[in-house]
Amino acid sequence: MPNRKSPPGSALVIGSGVVGLTIALKLQARGVATTLVDPGDPARAASWGNAGHIATEQIEPLASGKTIRGAWRRLFWRGGALALPPRGIGAWLPFSLRMLAASRRRRFDAGTAALRSLLAAAMPAWKRMLEQAGAPELLREQGHFVAWESEAGARAGRAAWGAADTGTTSLRDATAEELAAIASLLKTPPAGAIRFAGSGQIADLPELAVSLREAFVRAGGIVRRGTVRALSGRGDAEVAELDEGDSLTAEAMIVAAGYGSASLLRPIGYKVPLVAERGYHIETAATDWPADLAPVVFEERSMVVTRFTSGLRAASFVEFTRQSSPPDPRKWARLRDHVRALGLRFDEPATEWMGVRPTFPDYLPAVGQSRRAPNLYYAFGHQHLGLTLAAVTADMVAAMVSGEAPPVDPAPFDLERFRSGGAAG
Ligand SMILES: Cc1cc2nc3c(=O)[nH]c(=O)nc-3n(C[C@H](O)[C@H](O)[C@H](O)COP(=O)(O)OP(=O)(O)OC[C@H]3O[C@@H](n4cnc5c(N)ncnc54)[C@H](O)[C@@H]3O)c2cc1C
């Protein structure tokens, strides 16, 4: 792997989701003349449609025996959140087989250790990032709740969370006052709830996008509208060819294009078993959910409800299908059913959204420096944790690009783990 001794003069970051945007800001702040290229259609990027949860408790990778054992129960047609549509079998079958292999005990333990180190650094990294962006108020470190509607659900849920490794977070039973606050929003009081400390939320995702982008531009960064079609190397620099016909050259190139990263890297020899893991939300501007109440996961419904500055969002579903398939309106209808059954005030018109989590079968991201193309770096595949992990990923990439040791060991996130015959392949 080529090793830099000093920061490059210029960098090009491909993708302006939360991962690309945070990397661009960190590089520019270090004095690297950075350009950020993106087609500029933020509406569909997962980064701005997610649940806003800084999920530092989720250190056990979803590639696990627990997930596999619970899959049958969670299928969409049985009322659950897992959708494996027949027309998407070409996407989900190979993914499921790889995930099965990644769920073996040894690999699960290694994945847990890897996520533990990333997630331990996630919250401090966000604090520094948002201070740098001049918007510290966007980080709310008030934890989150998990609530259950049935006694049996509460018993099973408490036992499962009590036994789970939750990293740097801690959990306790919700107090009577907290239970009453949640109950006041519901038709029926919850059978139980726990509260995490050490997790958090981003107060508003559109505001986050604006704050990060403005800080990047203020620091001298350039935002360029465009879609990268192909990458090539020139020895001392990397070249990105745009659909529009132009090309952009930089001393360091960072691929941070979410699900779009796979098609950019395959032609240069990478095996990238990335899947489009789609999720849905509905959002209303009119709600009585208190502005300061932490997000609540209604665990029996696999639904998280988050109060953003701009409204109330209910998000759910893991749908494995082709990225280009049209959204399935039954998912939005199901979210409305959940909200109605709970008795939440969720006035129409509610907006409907579907977006893609970029997910690898081992549920670890790819963050590193390429061994195939000098000056090429990558940061994508953050699955359910891309918002949580964006800031620490940016710290890692900015350090690597500058020739410094990254704050977290990047070895478990090396894309070469998927090479043919490799342990993760
Ligand atoms: C319903 C749902 C809820 C979620 N909840 C949470 C949560 O609470 N907490 C959490 O941490 N994570 C959550 N996630 C996951 C999180 O949203 C993602 O992991 C994260 O947004 C990925 O960010 P990204 O920047 O890698 O990708 P994206 O947000 O997809 O951004 C990629 C960008 O790259 C651009 N791009 C693509 N191809 C090209 C190209 N060829 N040239 C130029 N640009 C290109 C795209 O236009 C896009 O702007 C959730 C996801 C979903 C779907």
The ligand as a Tripos MOL2 file, in Angstrom:
@<TRIPOS>MOLECULE
LIG
   53    58     1     0     0
SMALL
NO_CHARGES

@<TRIPOS>ATOM
      1 C1        -35.0340    3.9940    7.0340 C.3       1 LIG1
      2 C2        -33.5950    4.1750    7.4440 C.ar      1 LIG1
      3 C3        -33.2990    4.5280    8.7530 C.ar      1 LIG1
      4 C4        -31.9650    4.6740    9.1410 C.ar      1 LIG1
      5 N1        -31.7100    5.1040   10.4170 N.ar      1 LIG1
      6 C5        -30.4270    5.3280   10.8040 C.ar      1 LIG1
      7 C6        -30.1570    5.8430   12.0970 C.ar      1 LIG1
      8 O1        -31.0590    6.1440   12.8650 O.2       1 LIG1
      9 N2        -28.8520    5.9990   12.4640 N.ar      1 LIG1
     10 C7        -27.8170    5.7020   11.6150 C.ar      1 LIG1
     11 O2        -26.6710    5.8270   12.0120 O.2       1 LIG1
     12 N3        -28.0490    5.2730   10.3480 N.ar      1 LIG1
     13 C8        -29.3270    5.0660    9.9340 C.ar      1 LIG1
     14 N4        -29.5850    4.6250    8.6600 N.ar      1 LIG1
     15 C9        -28.4560    4.3200    7.7690 C.3       1 LIG1
     16 C10       -27.8330    5.5770    7.1760 C.3       1 LIG1
     17 O3        -28.8450    6.4360    6.6880 O.3       1 LIG1
     18 C11       -26.8560    5.1950    6.0390 C.3       1 LIG1
     19 O4        -25.9290    4.2220    6.4710 O.3       1 LIG1
     20 C12       -26.0780    6.4270    5.5950 C.3       1 LIG1
     21 O5        -26.9400    7.4740    5.2530 O.3       1 LIG1
     22 C13       -25.1490    6.1290    4.4250 C.3       1 LIG1
     23 O6        -24.5620    7.3480    4.0880 O.3       1 LIG1
     24 P1        -23.6810    7.5240    2.7770 P.3       1 LIG1
     25 O7        -23.1910    8.9130    2.7650 O.co2     1 LIG1
     26 O8        -22.6790    6.4110    2.7310 O.co2     1 LIG1
     27 O9        -24.6910    7.2060    1.5850 O.3       1 LIG1
     28 P2        -25.8820    8.0660    0.9460 P.3       1 LIG1
     29 O10       -26.6370    8.8080    1.9660 O.co2     1 LIG1
     30 O11       -26.6300    7.1100    0.0940 O.co2     1 LIG1
     31 O12       -25.1400    9.1350    0.0580 O.3       1 LIG1
     32 C14       -24.4220    8.7640   -1.0810 C.3       1 LIG1
     33 C15       -24.3060    9.9720   -1.9880 C.3       1 LIG1
     34 O13       -23.4600    9.5930   -3.0810 O.3       1 LIG1
     35 C16       -24.0130   10.1180   -4.2710 C.3       1 LIG1
     36 N5        -23.5600    9.3100   -5.3960 N.ar      1 LIG1
     37 C17       -23.8890    8.0330   -5.6910 C.ar      1 LIG1
     38 N6        -23.2700    7.6280   -6.8160 N.ar      1 LIG1
     39 C18       -22.5420    8.6910   -7.2480 C.ar      1 LIG1
     40 C19       -21.6900    8.8830   -8.3640 C.ar      1 LIG1
     41 N7        -21.4660    7.9280   -9.2670 N.pl3     1 LIG1
     42 N8        -21.1060   10.1100   -8.5170 N.ar      1 LIG1
     43 C20       -21.3170   11.1190   -7.6110 C.ar      1 LIG1
     44 N9        -22.1100   10.9390   -6.5240 N.ar      1 LIG1
     45 C21       -22.7190    9.7560   -6.3510 C.ar      1 LIG1
     46 C22       -25.5340   10.0420   -4.0380 C.3       1 LIG1
     47 O14       -26.2070   10.9620   -4.8840 O.3       1 LIG1
     48 C23       -25.6390   10.4080   -2.5770 C.3       1 LIG1
     49 O15       -25.8050   11.8060   -2.3920 O.3       1 LIG1
     50 C24       -30.9130    4.4590    8.2190 C.ar      1 LIG1
     51 C25       -31.2110    4.1540    6.8920 C.ar      1 LIG1
     52 C26       -32.5340    4.0060    6.4930 C.ar      1 LIG1
     53 C27       -32.8290    3.6900    5.0600 C.3       1 LIG1
@<TRIPOS>BOND
     1     1     2 1
     2     2     3 ar
     3     2    52 ar
     4     3     4 ar
     5     4     5 ar
     6     4    50 ar
     7     5     6 ar
     8     6     7 ar
     9     6    13 1
    10     7     8 2
    11     7     9 ar
    12     9    10 ar
    13    10    11 2
    14    10    12 ar
    15    12    13 ar
    16    13    14 ar
    17    14    15 1
    18    14    50 ar
    19    15    16 1
    20    16    17 1
    21    16    18 1
    22    18    19 1
    23    18    20 1
    24    20    21 1
    25    20    22 1
    26    22    23 1
    27    23    24 1
    28    24    25 2
    29    24    26 1
    30    24    27 1
    31    27    28 1
    32    28    29 2
    33    28    30 1
    34    28    31 1
    35    31    32 1
    36    32    33 1
    37    33    34 1
    38    33    48 1
    39    34    35 1
    40    35    36 1
    41    35    46 1
    42    36    37 ar
    43    36    45 ar
    44    37    38 ar
    45    38    39 ar
    46    39    40 ar
    47    39    45 ar
    48    40    41 1
    49    40    42 ar
    50    42    43 ar
    51    43    44 ar
    52    44    45 ar
    53    46    47 1
    54    46    48 1
    55    48    49 1
    56    50    51 ar
    57    51    52 ar
    58    52    53 1
@<TRIPOS>SUBSTRUCTURE
     1 LIG1         1 GROUP 0 **** ****
